[in-house]
Amino acid sequence: MRDFDLARIKSRHEMIRYFDGWSAERKEELAEKKTRKPLVKTNLLETLGCAGNHGDDVVKLFARNGMILKELEKDLYQSVVEGRTIGFLERLRPRIVALYSTMDSRELEALVRRLVMTAPEIDHVWLSGSTFNVLWNLVCKVSNPNRYVRIVFMHDSIYDVDNPSVSPPDIRDSSTDDDDILGDDLRVVIERRAARFQLVDRVRVVKEKLGDLQKTYSPLHAISQLRFPSSVGKGGHDFCDNGKVTNRSDSFRDHRSHILYVTRIYEKMLGETEERVWSGSEVSTGLPNEFQRILGVPLVARFSEPLTQAVFEYWLNSTFRRPQNRFRLWGHPITLGPTKAHVYGLDKHLWRPLFLEITAQGCTAVVPRGTCGNTVHRLVTNIQRYLDPAAEFYLGQVPYSMIVDSSSQEVPYDLSK
Amino acid sequence: MTSPNDLVRDPLFQVNAVLWMAVPLPENASWNPLLSAAGFQVYAIAPLLGPPLDVLSEMKARGITHQERYRPDVVLNREYDRSFAVMECKGRSFGIDSSTARQATTHLIICGPRLHESLGLADSDVSQGAALYVTPESDRVLLDGTLRQLKEKLLASLGHASDYAILGLEVVAMNEEMSLNLTIDTNSGMFLGLPDPVMCIASFHRDTDPRPLYLVPYDPDCDQSPEERAFCKRVLYERVHSEILGAMGRAHPPEDIRITPEDLLRRAMPGVYDKWENADSMKHMRGLVRDLLKRLVLMVNAESKDTLSGNLKLGWTFRLSSPEAQVKVCNLLARFSIEKMDLEKEPEPGLFDDF
């Protein structure tokens, strides 16, 4: 397929046909191990304050942040950045949009990161290790057991280092998620536990072994990428923890169907999370001028092993003393002991309040009303990735994984819709 | 750091302790959610309650000293058996002739058979109510004596008064480990359905402060030690500070963000600030926030001129003319440290405190 001006595409039907053709060509190249052009990638993004039925809000939101959206049909837009059509943005659910593009992976990632970093109303869709564990169970259920699956595990205990004078990498240092593990002779050697490896095997083999392996080696809880095998051909769809999805199948239709499936689950998770955690919702009690104050339930993270005092301090200092910290949190901790602190701070991504109790044993987060459920999922993802891959999470007394599981059960795996 | 034994005397610590006991938490959490486990949830924080009018006039007619209306600290309810616990947190016991006894008299009347009327509910919505007190364990017996006398007085003159129960807070040391315990008297045990006479709420190391996150950060009407008052002020200020920074961060320049002490208090203490009817308390709270705002304004003005306009009376408007100006203001505000303020010092009364 020759280079084609995306601006000529005028409808959803044309877009799907175009990406279908592109995907088939790339799949052939992948088979020959000679990819000449980038794969189709989707970035799932959550938009705040655009939950109404009007697409206008989305258009304005992205325009403020340098992306012009030209409406092609309902909920589908051409995405133009600096005069260049870079792909298409589809509003899949009231709060979730998908940006489809065939741009170079690094270039696209930089663009999306810039968008997310600068706009408090735009965030990644955060798929935590716990969410992936539930999605993996779904893959087991819906896929042929002889299909190959690819799972990437990533745990980088950046706060557990042998030399505390070395600062942990901040948010701007993120490497691309789908890079292979690259050697780098010049890199400074920092001793800490860092696990990043991929597992490719048949679904039935992984299903049989993974549970036992996770019990033996905790970083195997930190799934950061999972491939849903294509339901119509070879290859599949690689979902990353930050909502980036790479189409490694020969069908864009199948890719989009899987995107829609996971998006529906995520949307239910978000709703369920917010309903449970929000504190400060007001319900009339019937008393004149009175309102019942209902306290939401907190997010409770329980570490599999207590953090050492050194790790605790390093985590606290490098999070709350550095503006560009990994957790994107702001606040001035109130020290209540060698391994206990309270923070009445902000989720600096959304600029919304978040109250935290941080101890060596775990973390409790109170989420005031209006703070998006994404904050919870980002916190879970980051704790698993950077602190404790085997940490257990609860919303109140309900295990977080149960909420993900129940959200997924309500969504049928019906890819024809 | 306030010693744990002094902390259990602090009414605001007690209120927050009760709230966390009523929040669902997983097993082995750092705080024992024993009230939640017994089926109770928070129904209201500081609702304004008063006895039915006919009871009120009867109390007046019989010369019973009382308060017409008051705000109990917390009301809990249990849906499945429609039980309501109206809770008061007291740092110490009180005598039968004290002003607190007037409030306790109303408390014992309200929680009686017509509690549903005071709560504005149907008769069928409330099956039983109880007046619950939380106090240091060392004051529990004394308080029991006062409440018993008040109840007997009411029974003799009015013919009805509610049951009461007392929960005693105590810190017990076991070598380096400490345990914050709740002693549950017979009435509390029966009403709340709690099995043990003594239950551990939180275990903590000797060098660690046991307090939970403060859901209610500040109460000017609370009788607190200067140290505890300063701590609560810090929590309030941290929350106000984060509200101001959040408002700047969420803005879309060019945009003017107007900030007033009242708005900040409403956001930092949702549902609580508006409930204070004591004009002096409201004035005090506004004065506190105005003092913080003044310091923030001074700092921003020194580093970023032309960003601010306004005054102490009407509030301040932050003029975010461009994304760069927004980043600059956010960075300035983020660097400001509440910790470095002298929090035990009360702000000077200002010209605009009455506004």
Boltz contact constraints between the chains, C-beta under 6 A:
constraints:
  - contact:
      token1: [A, 120]
      token2: [B, 250]
      max_distance: 6.0
  - contact:
      token1: [A, 280]
      token2: [B, 270]
      max_distance: 6.0
  - contact:
      token1: [A, 286]
      token2: [B, 120]
      max_distance: 6.0
  - contact:
      token1: [A, 287]
      token2: [B, 120]
      max_distance: 6.0
  - contact:
      token1: [A, 290]
      token2: [B, 47]
      max_distance: 6.0
  - contact:
      token1: [A, 292]
      token2: [B, 44]
      max_distance: 6.0
  - contact:
      token1: [A, 293]
      token2: [B, 45]
      max_distance: 6.0
  - contact:
      token1: [A, 293]
      token2: [B, 271]
      max_distance: 6.0
  - contact:
      token1: [A, 295]
      token2: [B, 23]
      max_distance: 6.0
  - contact:
      token1: [A, 295]
      token2: [B, 42]
      max_distance: 6.0
  - contact:
      token1: [A, 297]
      token2: [B, 24]
      max_distance: 6.0
  - contact:
      token1: [A, 300]
      token2: [B, 26]
      max_distance: 6.0
  - contact:
      token1: [A, 330]
      token2: [B, 334]
      max_distance: 6.0
  - contact:
      token1: [A, 332]
      token2: [B, 337]
      max_distance: 6.0
  - contact:
      token1: [A, 332]
      token2: [B, 339]
      max_distance: 6.0
  - contact:
      token1: [A, 336]
      token2: [B, 209]
      max_distance: 6.0
  - contact:
      token1: [A, 337]
      token2: [B, 207]
      max_distance: 6.0
  - contact:
      token1: [A, 337]
      token2: [B, 208]
      max_distance: 6.0
  - contact:
      token1: [A, 337]
      token2: [B, 209]
      max_distance: 6.0
  - contact:
      token1: [A, 340]
      token2: [B, 208]
      max_distance: 6.0
  - contact:
      token1: [A, 342]
      token2: [B, 213]
      max_distance: 6.0
  - contact:
      token1: [A, 344]
      token2: [B, 238]
      max_distance: 6.0
  - contact:
      token1: [A, 344]
      token2: [B, 239]
      max_distance: 6.0
  - contact:
      token1: [A, 345]
      token2: [B, 242]
      max_distance: 6.0
  - contact:
      token1: [A, 346]
      token2: [B, 242]
      max_distance: 6.0
  - contact:
      token1: [A, 346]
      token2: [B, 246]
      max_distance: 6.0
  - contact:
      token1: [A, 351]
      token2: [B, 246]
      max_distance: 6.0
  - contact:
      token1: [A, 351]
      token2: [B, 249]
      max_distance: 6.0
  - contact:
      token1: [A, 351]
      token2: [B, 250]
      max_distance: 6.0
  - contact:
      token1: [A, 353]
      token2: [B, 242]
      max_distance: 6.0
  - contact:
      token1: [A, 355]
      token2: [B, 213]
      max_distance: 6.0
  - contact:
      token1: [A, 357]
      token2: [B, 213]
      max_distance: 6.0
  - contact:
      token1: [A, 366]
      token2: [B, 213]
      max_distance: 6.0
  - contact:
      token1: [A, 394]
      token2: [B, 26]
      max_distance: 6.0
  - contact:
      token1: [A, 396]
      token2: [B, 24]
      max_distance: 6.0
  - contact:
      token1: [A, 397]
      token2: [B, 24]
      max_distance: 6.0
  - contact:
      token1: [A, 397]
      token2: [B, 25]
      max_distance: 6.0
  - contact:
      token1: [A, 397]
      token2: [B, 26]
      max_distance: 6.0
